[in-house]
Amino acid sequence: MTRVLYLIACAAGPTQHIDDGVRAAQADGWDVCLILTPSAASWWEQRMQELVELTGHPVRSRYKLPWEDDQLPKADVILVAPMSCTTLNKWGAGISDTVAIGIPSEAVHMGVPVAAMPYFNQAQGAQPAVARSIAALREQGVYVLDGPDGYESHPPKQGSPKAYPWHNAVAAVRRLAGAT
């Protein structure tokens, strides 16, 4: 039986290449369900069908309406990657104004393993709210992959979205899933 990974992507550079992240997780044996922030979904608007075909599932970017059934299978593990500075700080403050934040913020308190790997520059990372938000997520049990084993922030205007280390994220998800 294939395990289900919810891959949640924000409007951060590597989301231009989210198909690479999906393929990396699929190569590791995951059934990937993709959830995008509304801004990230706008990046893929013209090519959304490609992501639907790649995952075999609808791509969500909004909360479902009360009368709508959930079309995604239950997640075994969740990966928020790439996680923008905005999403990090909103999530750390408990603001669940998008389905991309609401799902992992609830799931971590329901026993679903959750990992998050950021992508933002060093100037953004220097904001005091960033350290507080990372600490708040870790206190809740979120495995935040920042630093050498995840993503190390880059100097402003020098990021390489195509070089995002999906292998680090997928390896972390595998470890988390093995721990459950």
C-alpha positions in Angstrom: 0.0 0.0 0.0 1.4 3.4 -1.0 1.7 6.0 1.6 0.2 9.4 1.1 2.2 12.6 1.2 0.6 16.0 1.2 3.2 18.3 -0.5 2.2 21.9 0.4 4.0 24.7 -1.6 4.1 28.4 -1.1 4.8 31.3 -3.5 8.6 30.8 -3.2 11.0 30.4 -6.0 11.2 26.6 -6.1 7.5 26.4 -6.6 8.2 27.2 -10.2 9.6 23.7 -10.3 7.2 22.0 -7.9 6.9 19.2 -10.4 10.5 18.3 -9.5 9.5 18.0 -5.9 6.5 15.8 -6.8 8.7 13.5 -8.9 11.3 13.2 -6.2 8.7 12.1 -3.7 7.0 9.8 -6.2 10.4 8.2 -6.9 10.7 7.5 -3.1 7.3 5.7 -3.3 4.9 8.4 -2.2 1.4 9.0 -3.5 1.7 12.8 -3.7 -1.3 15.2 -3.2 -0.4 18.7 -4.0 -1.7 21.8 -2.1 -0.7 25.3 -3.1 -1.1 28.7 -1.5 -3.4 30.9 -3.6 -0.4 32.9 -4.8 1.5 29.7 -5.8 -1.5 28.4 -7.6 -1.6 31.5 -9.7 1.9 30.7 -10.9 0.7 27.4 -12.2 -2.7 28.5 -13.4 -2.0 28.0 -17.1 -0.4 24.6 -16.5 -2.5 23.3 -13.5 -3.7 20.3 -15.5 0.0 19.1 -15.8 0.1 18.9 -12.0 -3.2 17.1 -11.8 -2.0 14.5 -14.3 1.4 14.2 -12.6 -0.2 13.5 -9.1 -3.4 11.8 -10.2 -5.3 14.1 -7.7 -6.9 17.5 -7.8 -4.6 20.3 -6.8 -6.1 22.2 -3.9 -5.5 25.9 -3.2 -8.6 26.9 -1.3 -10.7 25.6 1.5 -13.5 23.4 0.4 -17.0 24.6 0.8 -19.1 22.9 3.6 -21.1 20.8 1.1 -18.0 19.6 -0.9 -16.5 16.2 -0.2 -12.7 16.1 0.4 -11.3 14.6 -2.8 -7.9 13.8 -1.4 -6.9 10.6 0.5 -5.9 11.0 4.2 -2.3 12.1 4.6 0.3 9.8 6.3 2.8 12.7 6.4 2.9 16.3 5.3 5.7 18.3 3.8 5.5 22.1 3.6 8.1 23.0 1.0 9.1 25.4 -0.2 7.9 27.4 2.8 8.0 31.1 2.3 8.8 33.6 5.1 5.2 34.8 4.9 3.8 31.3 5.4 6.3 30.6 8.2 5.4 33.7 10.2 1.6 33.3 9.7 1.7 29.6 10.7 4.0 30.4 13.7 1.4 33.0 14.8 -1.5 30.6 14.4 -3.0 32.4 11.4 -4.7 29.7 9.1 -6.1 31.9 6.4 -5.2 29.5 3.6 -5.8 25.8 3.2 -2.0 25.5 2.8 -1.5 26.6 6.4 -4.7 25.3 7.9 -4.1 21.7 7.0 -0.6 21.3 8.5 -1.4 23.5 11.5 -4.3 21.2 12.4 -2.7 17.9 11.3 0.4 18.3 13.6 -2.0 18.3 16.6 -3.8 15.2 15.3 -0.7 13.0 15.2 0.2 13.5 11.5 4.0 14.0 11.1 4.7 17.4 9.6 8.0 18.6 8.1 8.7 22.1 6.6 11.6 23.3 4.6 12.0 27.0 4.0 13.2 29.0 1.0 13.9 32.6 1.7 16.9 34.9 1.7 19.2 35.9 4.6 17.6 39.3 4.8 14.2 37.9 5.2 15.6 35.3 7.7 17.1 38.1 9.8 13.7 39.3 10.8 13.1 38.6 14.5 9.7 37.0 13.7 11.5 34.2 11.8 13.3 32.7 14.7 10.2 33.0 16.9 8.1 31.3 14.3 10.5 28.4 13.8 10.7 27.9 17.6 6.8 28.0 17.7 6.5 25.4 15.0 9.2 23.1 16.6 7.5 23.4 20.0 4.3 22.0 18.3 6.2 19.1 16.8 6.9 20.4 13.3 10.2 19.2 12.0 11.7 22.4 10.5 14.5 21.7 8.0 16.6 24.8 8.1 20.4 24.7 8.0 22.8 22.2 6.6 20.3 19.2 6.7 17.5 21.2 5.0 17.8 24.6 3.3 20.3 27.3 4.2 19.1 30.7 3.3 20.8 32.4 0.5 22.0 36.0 0.1 19.4 38.4 -1.3 19.0 38.1 -5.1 21.2 35.1 -5.2 18.9 32.2 -4.7 18.7 29.2 -7.1 15.2 27.9 -7.1 16.0 25.0 -9.5 18.7 23.8 -7.1 16.3 23.5 -4.1 17.4 20.4 -2.2 14.3 18.2 -2.6 16.4 15.2 -1.7 16.8 16.6 1.9 13.0 17.1 2.2 12.1 13.7 0.9 14.7 12.0 3.2 13.2 13.9 6.1 9.7 12.7 5.2 10.9 9.1 5.0 12.5 9.4 8.4 9.3 11.0 9.9 7.1 8.4 8.4 9.3 5.6 9.7 9.0 7.1 13.2 5.2 6.7 13.2 
